[in-house]
């Protein structure tokens, strides 16, 4: 039997094939609240590091997802590429970085953001009721506000599914003693 391609190489190829489609950077992130109920939302991948097996996103430190990840670092990612008809489900643990922990990392991501996107971090906290008093007046966006954060998801399990082929291709990947084990299964 031939060697199975790593999920990291497959994901890099999916990203390369869809690089001209901005939607290909969006994925679904699932967390759980304090009552154990799942919460899912769409987020934007800011960086996939195949060597470190991690994915970075940016967020508002005041968001519900940050509170949930502070209570439970476990999360799941579901990333579907419509153009290639491939799906990745990733089990991961989260680490939240903010300017009091990692100034350099925060500044790096802040500097990459267009000014119009920076403005979101100067407003009211996410989820707060919007009122007519919530007028945004910002004079300087050169430095990130204290609520700007980066979340790094370290991947510890992966599942690859390709529905463009018949039969569908499904491979489970498990991290075992610092080595990935791949197991093809029935889709």
N, CA and C atoms as an extended XYZ file, in Angstrom:
561
Properties=species:S:1:pos:R:3:atomname:S:1:resname:S:1:resid:I:1 pbc="F F F"
N         0.846       -1.184        0.000 N   UNK     1
C         0.000        0.000        0.000 CA  UNK     1
C         0.888        1.243        0.000 C   UNK     1
N         0.559        2.229       -0.813 N   UNK     2
C         1.370        3.447       -0.898 CA  UNK     2
C         1.157        4.316        0.338 C   UNK     2
N         2.135        5.170        0.582 N   UNK     3
C         2.058        6.055        1.741 CA  UNK     3
C         0.947        7.084        1.540 C   UNK     3
N         0.231        7.370        2.592 N   UNK     4
C        -0.883        8.322        2.538 CA  UNK     4
C        -0.357        9.729        2.742 C   UNK     4
N        -0.789       10.642        1.893 N   UNK     5
C        -0.372       12.037        1.997 CA  UNK     5
C        -0.857       12.629        3.324 C   UNK     5
N        -0.047       13.478        3.930 N   UNK     6
C        -0.407       14.092        5.211 CA  UNK     6
C        -1.571       15.058        5.037 C   UNK     6
N        -2.334       15.245        6.104 N   UNK     7
C        -3.431       16.211        6.062 CA  UNK     7
C        -2.889       17.622        5.862 C   UNK     7
N        -1.681       17.900        6.387 N   UNK     8
C        -1.075       19.223        6.226 CA  UNK     8
C        -0.810       19.516        4.747 C   UNK     8
N        -0.241       18.544        4.035 N   UNK     9
C         0.024       18.735        2.603 CA  UNK     9
C        -1.274       18.872        1.817 C   UNK     9
N        -2.277       18.086        2.206 N   UNK    10
C        -3.576       18.197        1.536 CA  UNK    10
C        -4.182       19.593        1.747 C   UNK    10
N        -4.101       20.103        2.983 N   UNK    11
C        -4.660       21.420        3.279 CA  UNK    11
C        -3.904       22.521        2.539 C   UNK    11
N        -2.593       22.414        2.481 N   UNK    12
C        -1.796       23.393        1.725 CA  UNK    12
C        -2.232       23.394        0.259 C   UNK    12
N        -2.431       22.211       -0.303 N   UNK    13
C        -2.860       22.108       -1.699 CA  UNK    13
C        -4.256       22.712       -1.885 C   UNK    13
N        -5.172       22.448       -0.960 N   UNK    14
C        -6.521       23.028       -1.047 CA  UNK    14
C        -6.454       24.551       -1.002 C   UNK    14
N        -5.630       25.070       -0.095 N   UNK    15
C        -5.480       26.528        0.010 CA  UNK    15
C        -4.862       27.108       -1.262 C   UNK    15
N        -3.877       26.428       -1.819 N   UNK    16
C        -3.240       26.896       -3.065 CA  UNK    16
C        -4.230       26.909       -4.228 C   UNK    16
N        -5.020       25.845       -4.347 N   UNK    17
C        -5.983       25.748       -5.449 CA  UNK    17
C        -7.075       26.807       -5.363 C   UNK    17
N        -7.380       27.274       -4.158 N   UNK    18
C        -8.499       28.215       -3.967 CA  UNK    18
C        -8.029       29.602       -3.531 C   UNK    18
N        -6.748       29.885       -3.706 N   UNK    19
C        -6.194       31.138       -3.190 CA  UNK    19
C        -6.833       32.401       -3.765 C   UNK    19
N        -7.428       32.325       -4.947 N   UNK    20
C        -8.074       33.500       -5.542 CA  UNK    20
C        -9.503       33.701       -5.065 C   UNK    20
N        -9.989       32.787       -4.253 N   UNK    21
C       -11.344       32.883       -3.704 CA  UNK    21
C       -11.253       33.276       -2.231 C   UNK    21
N       -11.590       34.536       -1.884 N   UNK    22
C       -11.470       34.983       -0.486 CA  UNK    22
C       -12.255       34.124        0.496 C   UNK    22
N       -13.343       33.512        0.043 N   UNK    23
C       -14.174       32.683        0.916 CA  UNK    23
C       -13.407       31.450        1.403 C   UNK    23
N       -12.386       31.042        0.674 N   UNK    24
C       -11.639       29.845        1.070 CA  UNK    24
C       -10.861       30.054        2.372 C   UNK    24
N       -10.746       31.283        2.837 N   UNK    25
C       -10.072       31.555        4.107 CA  UNK    25
C       -11.022       31.442        5.296 C   UNK    25
N       -12.321       31.280        5.033 N   UNK    26
C       -13.312       31.180        6.108 CA  UNK    26
C       -13.482       29.730        6.539 C   UNK    26
N       -13.580       29.505        7.832 N   UNK    27
C       -13.908       28.180        8.332 CA  UNK    27
C       -14.811       28.316        9.538 C   UNK    27
N       -15.415       27.194        9.936 N   UNK    28
C       -16.318       27.194       11.078 CA  UNK    28
C       -15.543       26.726       12.309 C   UNK    28
N       -15.736       27.467       13.380 N   UNK    29
C       -15.079       27.172       14.651 CA  UNK    29
C       -16.152       26.843       15.677 C   UNK    29
N       -16.002       25.692       16.310 N   UNK    30
C       -16.954       25.265       17.341 CA  UNK    30
C       -16.277       25.259       18.705 C   UNK    30
N       -16.974       25.840       19.669 N   UNK    31
C       -16.557       25.847       21.065 CA  UNK    31
C       -17.763       25.396       21.889 C   UNK    31
N       -17.580       25.291       23.205 N   UNK    32
C       -18.717       24.975       24.069 CA  UNK    32
C       -18.840       26.052       25.142 C   UNK    32
N       -20.078       26.350       25.515 N   UNK    33
C       -20.282       27.343       26.568 CA  UNK    33
C       -20.195       26.670       27.938 C   UNK    33
N       -20.399       27.449       28.985 N   UNK    34
C       -20.270       26.912       30.349 CA  UNK    34
C       -21.279       25.814       30.664 C   UNK    34
N       -22.406       25.820       29.942 N   UNK    35
C       -23.428       24.796       30.151 CA  UNK    35
C       -23.201       23.562       29.275 C   UNK    35
N       -22.092       23.554       28.527 N   UNK    36
C       -21.772       22.416       27.673 CA  UNK    36
C       -22.465       22.430       26.327 C   UNK    36
N       -23.133       23.539       25.986 N   UNK    37
C       -23.811       23.643       24.696 CA  UNK    37
C       -22.824       24.095       23.624 C   UNK    37
N       -22.885       23.470       22.445 N   UNK    38
C       -21.973       23.869       21.378 CA  UNK    38
C       -22.333       25.235       20.806 C   UNK    38
N       -21.316       25.961       20.405 N   UNK    39
C       -21.465       27.251       19.733 CA  UNK    39
C       -20.569       27.207       18.505 C   UNK    39
N       -21.108       27.637       17.369 N   UNK    40
C       -20.321       27.609       16.138 CA  UNK    40
C       -20.428       28.954       15.450 C   UNK    40
N       -19.334       29.361       14.851 N   UNK    41
C       -19.308       30.615       14.117 CA  UNK    41
C       -18.280       30.514       13.005 C   UNK    41
N       -18.399       31.401       12.023 N   UNK    42
C       -17.438       31.456       10.926 CA  UNK    42
C       -16.363       32.472       11.285 C   UNK    42
N       -15.113       32.078       11.078 N   UNK    43
C       -13.969       32.952       11.349 CA  UNK    43
C       -13.054       32.942       10.129 C   UNK    43
N       -12.051       33.808       10.149 N   UNK    44
C       -11.125       33.943        9.029 CA  UNK    44
C        -9.750       33.429        9.434 C   UNK    44
N        -9.212       32.534        8.628 N   UNK    45
C        -7.854       32.044        8.868 CA  UNK    45
C        -6.869       33.163        8.522 C   UNK    45
N        -6.033       33.505        9.459 N   UNK    46
C        -4.991       34.506        9.219 CA  UNK    46
C        -3.651       33.849        8.900 C   UNK    46
N        -3.481       32.614        9.389 N   UNK    47
C        -2.234       31.903        9.106 CA  UNK    47
C        -2.414       30.419        9.391 C   UNK    47
N        -1.955       29.604        8.445 N   UNK    48
C        -1.845       28.170        8.677 CA  UNK    48
C        -0.361       27.848        8.666 C   UNK    48
N         0.134       27.325        9.763 N   UNK    49
C         1.535       26.944        9.882 CA  UNK    49
C         1.593       25.422        9.868 C   UNK    49
N         1.955       24.856        8.712 N   UNK    50
C         1.943       23.398        8.582 CA  UNK    50
C         3.023       22.746        9.434 C   UNK    50
N         4.139       23.426        9.669 N   UNK    51
C         5.205       22.852       10.503 CA  UNK    51
C         4.793       22.781       11.966 C   UNK    51
N         4.154       23.831       12.444 N   UNK    52
C         3.711       23.862       13.848 CA  UNK    52
C         2.326       23.239       14.008 C   UNK    52
N         1.720       22.873       12.879 N   UNK    53
C         0.380       22.286       12.891 CA  UNK    53
C        -0.587       23.163       13.672 C   UNK    53
N        -0.612       24.443       13.268 N   UNK    54
C        -1.470       25.398       13.963 CA  UNK    54
C        -2.125       26.351       12.974 C   UNK    54
N        -3.226       26.931       13.438 N   UNK    55
C        -3.990       27.909       12.670 CA  UNK    55
C        -4.220       29.114       13.574 C   UNK    55
N        -3.997       30.315       13.037 N   UNK    56
C        -4.209       31.546       13.791 CA  UNK    56
C        -5.405       32.309       13.247 C   UNK    56
N        -6.175       32.890       14.168 N   UNK    57
C        -7.233       33.834       13.818 CA  UNK    57
C        -7.051       35.068       14.696 C   UNK    57
N        -7.707       36.164       14.316 N   UNK    58
C        -7.742       37.343       15.185 CA  UNK    58
C        -9.153       37.484       15.727 C   UNK    58
N        -9.269       38.141       16.886 N   UNK    59
C       -10.583       38.288       17.497 CA  UNK    59
C       -10.567       39.415       18.515 C   UNK    59
N       -11.729       39.710       19.025 N   UNK    60
C       -11.886       40.661       20.112 CA  UNK    60
C       -11.825       39.879       21.420 C   UNK    60
N       -10.947       40.254       22.295 N   UNK    61
C       -10.771       39.569       23.573 CA  UNK    61
C       -12.051       39.568       24.406 C   UNK    61
N       -12.960       40.500       24.118 N   UNK    62
C       -14.218       40.606       24.853 CA  UNK    62
C       -15.301       39.694       24.288 C   UNK    62
N       -14.980       38.920       23.248 N   UNK    63
C       -15.989       38.086       22.582 CA  UNK    63
C       -16.342       36.860       23.406 C   UNK    63
N       -17.500       36.317       23.072 N   UNK    64
C       -17.977       35.098       23.734 CA  UNK    64
C       -17.021       33.932       23.480 C   UNK    64
N       -16.470       33.848       22.264 N   UNK    65
C       -15.572       32.735       21.960 CA  UNK    65
C       -14.346       32.745       22.853 C   UNK    65
N       -13.828       33.931       23.179 N   UNK    66
C       -12.673       34.010       24.087 CA  UNK    66
C       -13.050       33.540       25.487 C   UNK    66
N       -14.209       33.963       25.966 N   UNK    67
C       -14.651       33.507       27.296 CA  UNK    67
C       -14.824       31.989       27.311 C   UNK    67
N       -15.382       31.450       26.237 N   UNK    68
C       -15.569       30.003       26.172 CA  UNK    68
C       -14.232       29.267       26.115 C   UNK    68
N       -13.283       29.784       25.352 N   UNK    69
C       -11.983       29.119       25.240 CA  UNK    69
C       -11.135       29.289       26.500 C   UNK    69
N       -11.400       30.327       27.273 N   UNK    70
C       -10.715       30.460       28.559 CA  UNK    70
C       -11.220       29.409       29.546 C   UNK    70
N       -12.494       29.024       29.424 N   UNK    71
C       -13.069       27.992       30.285 CA  UNK    71
C       -12.729       26.589       29.806 C   UNK    71
N       -12.641       26.418       28.482 N   UNK    72
C       -12.368       25.106       27.900 CA  UNK    72
C       -11.562       25.334       26.621 C   UNK    72
N       -10.297       24.961       26.627 N   UNK    73
C        -9.406       25.243       25.486 CA  UNK    73
C        -9.675       24.361       24.270 C   UNK    73
N       -10.522       23.357       24.411 N   UNK    74
C       -10.799       22.443       23.295 CA  UNK    74
C       -11.779       23.071       22.313 C   UNK    74
N       -11.486       22.862       21.019 N   UNK    75
C       -12.334       23.409       19.964 CA  UNK    75
C       -12.275       22.477       18.762 C   UNK    75
N       -13.206       22.693       17.836 N   UNK    76
C       -13.211       21.959       16.569 CA  UNK    76
C       -13.324       22.951       15.431 C   UNK    76
N       -12.650       22.617       14.366 N   UNK    77
C       -12.682       23.423       13.140 CA  UNK    77
C       -13.242       22.554       12.030 C   UNK    77
N       -14.136       23.124       11.238 N   UNK    78
C       -14.627       22.471       10.034 CA  UNK    78
C       -14.391       23.433        8.879 C   UNK    78
N       -13.596       22.989        7.915 N   UNK    79
C       -13.168       23.857        6.816 CA  UNK    79
C       -13.534       23.166        5.513 C   UNK    79
N       -14.470       23.760        4.776 N   UNK    80
C       -14.930       23.168        3.524 CA  UNK    80
C       -14.514       24.047        2.356 C   UNK    80
N       -13.948       23.404        1.349 N   UNK    81
C       -13.542       24.088        0.118 CA  UNK    81
C       -14.500       23.659       -0.989 C   UNK    81
N       -15.414       24.540       -1.333 N   UNK    82
C       -16.449       24.197       -2.320 CA  UNK    82
C       -15.843       23.906       -3.684 C   UNK    82
N       -14.810       24.644       -4.086 N   UNK    83
C       -14.218       24.459       -5.412 CA  UNK    83
C       -13.597       23.078       -5.586 C   UNK    83
N       -13.014       22.539       -4.540 N   UNK    84
C       -12.368       21.222       -4.633 CA  UNK    84
C       -13.211       20.120       -4.001 C   UNK    84
N       -14.280       20.517       -3.323 N   UNK    85
C       -15.193       19.596       -2.643 CA  UNK    85
C       -14.464       18.759       -1.591 C   UNK    85
N       -13.612       19.454       -0.831 N   UNK    86
C       -12.862       18.822        0.246 CA  UNK    86
C       -13.251       19.441        1.578 C   UNK    86
N       -13.275       18.615        2.601 N   UNK    87
C       -13.585       19.079        3.952 CA  UNK    87
C       -12.500       18.586        4.911 C   UNK    87
N       -12.152       19.473        5.838 N   UNK    88
C       -11.208       19.138        6.905 CA  UNK    88
C       -11.902       19.376        8.230 C   UNK    88
N       -11.898       18.370        9.077 N   UNK    89
C       -12.383       18.542       10.446 CA  UNK    89
C       -11.162       18.386       11.337 C   UNK    89
N       -10.930       19.394       12.161 N   UNK    90
C        -9.708       19.442       12.962 CA  UNK    90
C       -10.040       19.575       14.442 C   UNK    90
N        -9.522       18.667       15.232 N   UNK    91
C        -9.634       18.774       16.686 CA  UNK    91
C        -8.428       19.547       17.184 C   UNK    91
N        -8.654       20.506       18.056 N   UNK    92
C        -7.543       21.369       18.446 CA  UNK    92
C        -7.713       21.920       19.862 C   UNK    92
N        -6.629       22.503       20.334 N   UNK    93
C        -6.659       23.242       21.597 CA  UNK    93
C        -6.236       24.671       21.299 C   UNK    93
N        -6.778       25.594       22.062 N   UNK    94
C        -6.578       27.018       21.779 CA  UNK    94
C        -5.691       27.693       22.818 C   UNK    94
N        -4.934       28.661       22.321 N   UNK    95
C        -4.172       29.545       23.197 CA  UNK    95
C        -4.447       30.967       22.735 C   UNK    95
N        -4.831       31.825       23.681 N   UNK    96
C        -5.179       33.212       23.355 CA  UNK    96
C        -3.986       34.111       23.668 C   UNK    96
N        -3.613       34.919       22.698 N   UNK    97
C        -2.528       35.890       22.858 CA  UNK    97
C        -3.121       37.293       22.823 C   UNK    97
N        -2.704       38.142       23.732 N   UNK    98
C        -3.096       39.550       23.687 CA  UNK    98
C        -1.866       40.381       24.001 C   UNK    98
N        -1.993       41.685       23.944 N   UNK    99
C        -0.801       42.537       24.005 CA  UNK    99
C        -0.061       42.466       25.331 C   UNK    99
N        -0.693       41.988       26.381 N   UNK   100
C         0.001       41.871       27.657 CA  UNK   100
C         0.822       40.582       27.741 C   UNK   100
N         0.609       39.682       26.788 N   UNK   101
C         1.335       38.415       26.762 CA  UNK   101
C         2.350       38.390       25.619 C   UNK   101
N         1.942       38.832       24.452 N   UNK   102
C         2.749       38.670       23.241 CA  UNK   102
C         2.639       39.920       22.365 C   UNK   102
N         3.378       40.941       22.702 N   UNK   103
C         3.296       42.221       21.998 CA  UNK   103
C         3.677       42.082       20.531 C   UNK   103
N         4.759       41.372       20.241 N   UNK   104
C         5.253       41.255       18.867 CA  UNK   104
C         4.241       40.571       17.966 C   UNK   104
N         3.666       39.466       18.423 N   UNK   105
C         2.682       38.729       17.626 CA  UNK   105
C         1.446       39.596       17.360 C   UNK   105
N         0.986       40.277       18.385 N   UNK   106
C        -0.197       41.138       18.252 CA  UNK   106
C         0.073       42.244       17.234 C   UNK   106
N         1.191       42.902       17.353 N   UNK   107
C         1.536       44.008       16.438 CA  UNK   107
C         1.663       43.499       15.004 C   UNK   107
N         2.215       42.316       14.828 N   UNK   108
C         2.363       41.728       13.493 CA  UNK   108
C         0.999       41.583       12.806 C   UNK   108
N         0.034       41.018       13.503 N   UNK   109
C        -1.295       40.833       12.915 CA  UNK   109
C        -2.034       42.165       12.765 C   UNK   109
N        -1.860       43.064       13.709 N   UNK   110
C        -2.507       44.374       13.635 CA  UNK   110
C        -2.018       45.142       12.406 C   UNK   110
N        -0.715       45.106       12.177 N   UNK   111
C        -0.145       45.838       11.047 CA  UNK   111
C        -0.635       45.319        9.700 C   UNK   111
N        -1.055       44.073        9.639 N   UNK   112
C        -1.564       43.494        8.392 CA  UNK   112
C        -3.014       43.873        8.104 C   UNK   112
N        -3.729       44.338        9.124 N   UNK   113
C        -5.153       44.661        8.957 CA  UNK   113
C        -5.356       45.998        8.252 C   UNK   113
N        -6.278       46.045        7.293 N   UNK   114
C        -6.650       47.343        6.720 CA  UNK   114
C        -7.299       48.208        7.807 C   UNK   114
N        -7.177       49.496        7.687 N   UNK   115
C        -7.712       50.423        8.682 CA  UNK   115
C        -9.202       50.211        8.933 C   UNK   115
N        -9.975       49.952        7.871 N   UNK   116
C       -11.427       49.754        8.050 CA  UNK   116
C       -11.714       48.549        8.948 C   UNK   116
N       -10.865       47.521        8.908 N   UNK   117
C       -11.056       46.359        9.778 CA  UNK   117
C       -10.599       46.640       11.208 C   UNK   117
N        -9.633       47.514       11.365 N   UNK   118
C        -9.147       47.873       12.697 CA  UNK   118
C       -10.236       48.576       13.510 C   UNK   118
N       -11.067       49.334       12.830 N   UNK   119
C       -12.088       50.125       13.522 CA  UNK   119
C       -13.033       49.272       14.363 C   UNK   119
N       -13.291       48.032       13.930 N   UNK   120
C       -14.202       47.152       14.674 CA  UNK   120
C       -13.751       46.932       16.115 C   UNK   120
N       -12.456       46.998       16.354 N   UNK   121
C       -11.919       46.702       17.684 CA  UNK   121
C       -11.998       47.890       18.644 C   UNK   121
N       -12.437       49.036       18.137 N   UNK   122
C       -12.551       50.227       18.983 CA  UNK   122
C       -13.976       50.491       19.440 C   UNK   122
N       -14.906       49.670       18.999 N   UNK   123
C       -16.312       49.867       19.341 CA  UNK   123
C       -16.704       49.162       20.622 C   UNK   123
N       -18.005       49.057       20.809 N   UNK   124
C       -18.561       48.362       21.973 CA  UNK   124
C       -18.211       46.876       21.900 C   UNK   124
N       -18.253       46.183       23.030 N   UNK   125
C       -17.954       44.744       23.029 CA  UNK   125
C       -18.923       43.963       22.150 C   UNK   125
N       -18.433       42.897       21.509 N   UNK   126
C       -19.311       42.054       20.692 CA  UNK   126
C       -20.469       41.509       21.526 C   UNK   126
N       -21.647       41.492       20.933 N   UNK   127
C       -22.823       40.962       21.613 CA  UNK   127
C       -23.579       41.990       22.431 C   UNK   127
N       -22.999       43.165       22.626 N   UNK   128
C       -23.688       44.217       23.390 CA  UNK   128
C       -24.799       44.799       22.530 C   UNK   128
N       -25.874       45.158       23.180 N   UNK   129
C       -26.997       45.763       22.462 CA  UNK   129
C       -26.542       47.059       21.805 C   UNK   129
N       -26.863       47.215       20.530 N   UNK   130
C       -26.485       48.392       19.761 CA  UNK   130
C       -27.438       49.539       20.076 C   UNK   130
N       -26.881       50.661       20.432 N   UNK   131
C       -27.692       51.848       20.714 CA  UNK   131
C       -27.236       52.992       19.835 C   UNK   131
N       -28.043       54.044       19.807 N   UNK   132
C       -27.682       55.210       18.998 CA  UNK   132
C       -26.456       55.924       19.576 C   UNK   132
N       -26.103       55.618       20.818 N   UNK   133
C       -24.925       56.234       21.439 CA  UNK   133
C       -23.625       55.566       21.000 C   UNK   133
N       -23.740       54.426       20.328 N   UNK   134
C       -22.549       53.687       19.911 CA  UNK   134
C       -21.966       54.257       18.619 C   UNK   134
N       -21.573       55.514       18.677 N   UNK   135
C       -20.944       56.178       17.547 CA  UNK   135
C       -19.445       55.993       17.705 C   UNK   135
N       -18.815       55.544       16.657 N   UNK   136
C       -17.392       55.238       16.706 CA  UNK   136
C       -16.584       56.460       16.301 C   UNK   136
N       -15.782       56.968       17.222 N   UNK   137
C       -14.883       58.079       16.932 CA  UNK   137
C       -13.479       57.620       17.314 C   UNK   137
N       -12.652       57.415       16.306 N   UNK   138
C       -11.289       56.943       16.525 CA  UNK   138
C       -10.349       57.875       15.796 C   UNK   138
N        -9.364       58.387       16.519 N   UNK   139
C        -8.424       59.306       15.886 CA  UNK   139
C        -7.149       58.614       15.412 C   UNK   139
N        -6.771       57.500       16.063 N   UNK   140
C        -5.528       56.843       15.707 CA  UNK   140
C        -5.683       55.327       15.824 C   UNK   140
N        -5.423       54.629       14.723 N   UNK   141
C        -5.522       53.172       14.736 CA  UNK   141
C        -4.152       52.518       14.529 C   UNK   141
N        -3.088       53.262       14.761 N   UNK   142
C        -1.744       52.717       14.554 CA  UNK   142
C        -1.413       51.604       15.551 C   UNK   142
N        -1.925       51.723       16.761 N   UNK   143
C        -1.651       50.729       17.793 CA  UNK   143
C        -2.913       49.951       18.124 C   UNK   143
N        -2.782       48.656       18.358 N   UNK   144
C        -3.980       47.866       18.675 CA  UNK   144
C        -4.524       48.198       20.057 C   UNK   144
N        -5.844       48.176       20.211 N   UNK   145
C        -6.434       48.383       21.537 CA  UNK   145
C        -6.202       47.137       22.400 C   UNK   145
N        -6.374       47.243       23.703 N   UNK   146
C        -6.118       46.102       24.594 CA  UNK   146
C        -6.979       44.869       24.317 C   UNK   146
N        -8.115       45.043       23.648 N   UNK   147
C        -9.013       43.914       23.383 CA  UNK   147
C        -8.692       43.170       22.087 C   UNK   147
N        -7.686       43.596       21.334 N   UNK   148
C        -7.297       42.893       20.113 CA  UNK   148
C        -6.506       41.646       20.500 C   UNK   148
N        -6.888       40.495       19.954 N   UNK   149
C        -6.247       39.234       20.342 CA  UNK   149
C        -6.042       38.321       19.140 C   UNK   149
N        -5.109       37.397       19.313 N   UNK   150
C        -4.851       36.337       18.345 CA  UNK   150
C        -5.122       35.022       19.062 C   UNK   150
N        -5.834       34.127       18.398 N   UNK   151
C        -6.025       32.786       18.950 CA  UNK   151
C        -5.274       31.816       18.046 C   UNK   151
N        -4.426       31.021       18.667 N   UNK   152
C        -3.699       29.969       17.943 CA  UNK   152
C        -4.313       28.626       18.312 C   UNK   152
N        -4.713       27.889       17.283 N   UNK   153
C        -5.276       26.560       17.469 CA  UNK   153
C        -4.218       25.526       17.093 C   UNK   153
N        -3.825       24.722       18.049 N   UNK   154
C        -2.858       23.645       17.823 CA  UNK   154
C        -3.649       22.379       17.511 C   UNK   154
N        -3.379       21.789       16.347 N   UNK   155
C        -4.147       20.648       15.855 CA  UNK   155
C        -3.616       19.347       16.472 C   UNK   155
N        -4.539       18.517       16.971 N   UNK   156
C        -4.135       17.222       17.526 CA  UNK   156
C        -4.878       16.046       16.876 C   UNK   156
N        -5.876       16.351       16.053 N   UNK   157
C        -6.591       15.314       15.305 CA  UNK   157
C        -7.142       15.939       14.030 C   UNK   157
N        -7.176       15.141       12.963 N   UNK   158
C        -7.661       15.666       11.687 CA  UNK   158
C        -8.446       14.591       10.949 C   UNK   158
N        -9.407       15.068       10.167 N   UNK   159
C       -10.161       14.179        9.290 CA  UNK   159
C       -10.279       14.859        7.944 C   UNK   159
N        -9.936       14.140        6.905 N   UNK   160
C       -10.007       14.650        5.541 CA  UNK   160
C       -11.120       13.915        4.801 C   UNK   160
N       -11.945       14.670        4.062 N   UNK   161
C       -13.016       14.077        3.260 CA  UNK   161
C       -13.020       14.742        1.896 C   UNK   161
N       -12.986       13.918        0.845 N   UNK   162
C       -13.057       14.428       -0.517 CA  UNK   162
C       -14.273       13.788       -1.166 C   UNK   162
N       -15.286       14.630       -1.471 N   UNK   163
C       -16.514       14.109       -2.067 CA  UNK   163
C       -16.552       14.310       -3.581 C   UNK   163
N       -15.419       14.739       -4.167 N   UNK   164
C       -15.382       14.899       -5.621 CA  UNK   164
C       -15.069       13.581       -6.309 C   UNK   164
N       -14.630       12.610       -5.539 N   UNK   165
C       -14.288       11.301       -6.099 CA  UNK   165
C       -15.321       10.263       -5.671 C   UNK   165
N       -15.441        9.219       -6.492 N   UNK   166
C       -16.280        8.083       -6.128 CA  UNK   166
C       -15.423        6.833       -6.132 C   UNK   166
N       -15.364        6.085       -5.092 N   UNK   167
C       -16.021        6.387       -3.818 CA  UNK   167
C       -15.349        7.582       -3.142 C   UNK   167
N       -16.090        8.217       -2.245 N   UNK   168
C       -15.537        9.349       -1.506 CA  UNK   168
C       -14.311        8.904       -0.720 C   UNK   168
N       -13.369        9.831       -0.559 N   UNK   169
C       -12.136        9.535        0.162 CA  UNK   169
C       -12.227       10.161        1.555 C   UNK   169
N       -12.048        9.330        2.569 N   UNK   170
C       -12.071        9.813        3.957 CA  UNK   170
C       -10.876        9.203        4.685 C   UNK   170
N       -10.095       10.082        5.331 N   UNK   171
C        -8.910        9.633        6.052 CA  UNK   171
C        -8.910       10.277        7.434 C   UNK   171
N        -8.734        9.439        8.457 N   UNK   172
C        -8.602        9.930        9.828 CA  UNK   172
C        -7.122       10.022       10.164 C   UNK   172
N        -6.736       11.127       10.789 N   UNK   173
C        -5.347       11.329       11.202 CA  UNK   173
C        -5.330       11.530       12.715 C   UNK   173
N        -4.429       10.816       13.359 N   UNK   174
C        -4.323       10.905       14.807 CA  UNK   174
C        -2.871       11.165       15.175 C   UNK   174
N        -2.662       12.107       16.069 N   UNK   175
C        -1.322       12.406       16.547 CA  UNK   175
C        -0.994       11.436       17.675 C   UNK   175
N         0.018       10.618       17.433 N   UNK   176
C         0.385        9.583       18.395 CA  UNK   176
C         1.879        9.693       18.682 C   UNK   176
N         2.212       10.126       19.888 N   UNK   177
C         3.612       10.240       20.295 CA  UNK   177
C         4.418       11.106       19.316 C   UNK   177
N         3.878       12.256       18.949 N   UNK   178
C         4.502       13.238       18.060 CA  UNK   178
C         4.585       12.789       16.599 C   UNK   178
N         3.869       11.724       16.242 N   UNK   179
C         3.837       11.254       14.857 CA  UNK   179
C         2.383       11.081       14.428 C   UNK   179
N         2.097       11.516       13.205 N   UNK   180
C         0.752       11.388       12.693 CA  UNK   180
C         0.538       10.009       12.104 C   UNK   180
N        -0.561        9.382       12.503 N   UNK   181
C        -0.969        8.089       11.970 CA  UNK   181
C        -2.201        8.317       11.105 C   UNK   181
N        -2.186        7.800        9.877 N   UNK   182
C        -3.303        7.971        8.946 CA  UNK   182
C        -4.033        6.660        8.778 C   UNK   182
N        -5.370        6.759        8.735 N   UNK   183
C        -6.196        5.561        8.603 CA  UNK   183
C        -7.345        5.854        7.634 C   UNK   183
N        -7.289        5.282        6.418 N   UNK   184
C        -8.425        5.445        5.497 CA  UNK   184
C        -9.638        4.695        6.041 C   UNK   184
N       -10.811        5.309        5.951 N   UNK   185
C       -12.042        4.691        6.436 CA  UNK   185
C       -13.138        4.911        5.396 C   UNK   185
N       -14.213        4.198        5.560 N   UNK   186
C       -15.360        4.352        4.667 CA  UNK   186
C       -16.009        5.704        4.936 C   UNK   186
N       -16.310        6.406        3.853 N   UNK   187
C       -16.963        7.700        3.997 CA  UNK   187
C       -18.418        7.452        4.262 C   UNK   187
